[in-house]
Amino acid sequence: MSLKRLFGLGRKKSATHIKRITVYEAHDLCAKGAITLIDVRGPDEWAKTGRPVDSHGVTLQDPDFLIAALAAAGGDKDRPVAFSCLSGKRSLQAAEKALAAGHTDIFNVEGGLLAWADARLPLARDPS
C-alpha cells in the first residue's frame, strides 16, 4: 500500500468505504506510526490474550466508544485508524461506527487477533 493511498492524498476527505488490511500491514504501519491500531475487544479478553503491541484498547460496547476511539487517534478524524477484534466481526462494526461518525481513513484488520497470533506477531501480555 502506498503512503499516498494510505494518507488519502489526491482524494476527497470523506470516506465512503472501509478498507481491509492484513495483520502484517497493520503491524508494520502501526510500528511506523502511520496508523492508530484499536483493539475493540473487552478487558477480560485483553487479560487472557494480550493486545497487539502498540494498539489501544477501546471496547466496542463502551457507550463512549467513539469518543475514546477519536482520542486514541489524537483527536484527528483524518488520521488512519485500523480496528481489530478476535476474528473481524466486531472490528467491522467499530469501523462502520467510525465511518458514520466522520472518520475518513478507516481499516478493518482481517482475521483479527486469531490471524495476528497465527502470524506470530507481537502481543503486549499486560496491556494498560
N, C-alpha and C positions, 0 to 999 in steps of 0.2 A: 504494500500500500504506500503510495507516495505521500510525502508530507503535504504537498499541495492539496491532495484529495482529503487527507486526514483533517486539515485545518479549514477545508472548505473554501480555499482561495478561488476566486473567479466564479463563485456561485452566490445566489441569494442567501441571506442569513436565516431563512426559515426552513426548518427541516420538514420533509414530507414523509419520511420513512425511517425505519430503524435498520441500521446496518449490522450485519453479522460479522463476528470476529472470532478467530480461533483462540484457544488458550495460549498458544505460543505468541501470537500477535499481541494479545492483552498483556502478557508478561513482559515482552520486550518494550512495548510502548509505555507501560507503567514504569518500568525501570529507568527509562529515558525521561520520565516526567512529561510525556506527550499526552497522556490521558489520565483521568481520575478513574480508578477502579473501585466500584462499590459492591460489596458482598451484601445481598439483601436478605440472607437467612437470619435466624434469630440467635440470641446469645447462647442458648443451650447447644445449638449446632456448632457455633464457633468454638465453644469449650471442648466439644468432642473431637472435632477435626482440625481446628485451627482455621485461619483465613489465608487466602493468597497473600504473600508478602507484599507490603506496601498498599494493601487495599484498605478501604474504610468500611466499617460495619455500620450499615444503616438498615434496620429491619423494615421490610416492606409493610408489615402490619402496623407500624407505628403511625399514630394519627398525624404526626408531624414529619412524615417520610419526605415529602417534597422539600420542606424547609431544611431538613438535615442533609438531603442529597445536594441541594444548592450550596449549603455551607461547605460540604466536602469538596465541591468544585470551586471553592474560593469565591462564591457569590456570583460567578460568571456563567450565565446560561448559554454562552457561546463556547465554553470550554468543552472539549471532547470528554464524554463520560461513558464508561463501559460498565454494564451491570452484570453480576454473576450471582448464581444461587447454587443449589445442589446439582440440578440437571438442565436448567434452561427455561423452565416454565415460569417461575416467579420473577426471574430476571427480565423476561419478556414483558410481564405485567408491569414491572417497575419502569422499563424503557417506555412503554406506552403511556404511563402516567407522566413521565418526564417530558415526553414529546408533546402531550396535550397541555402541559404547563409552560411550554415555550422554549424548552431546551432545544438547541439547534443541531447538535452533533452527538447523536446517541448510538451506542453499540450494545448488542446483546452477545455475551460470551457463550458460544456454542458448547454445549455439554457440561457447563458449569464446573463445580468442584470435582465431580466424578471424572471429567476429562482432564482437569488440572492435575489430580492425583495420578491418573493413569500416565500422564506425560512426565510425572516425577518432577514437577515444577515446585519451587519452594513454598512452604506454608509457614506462617507465624503460629506457633503452637500455643502461645499465651497472649492472644491479641487483646489490646486495650480498647 
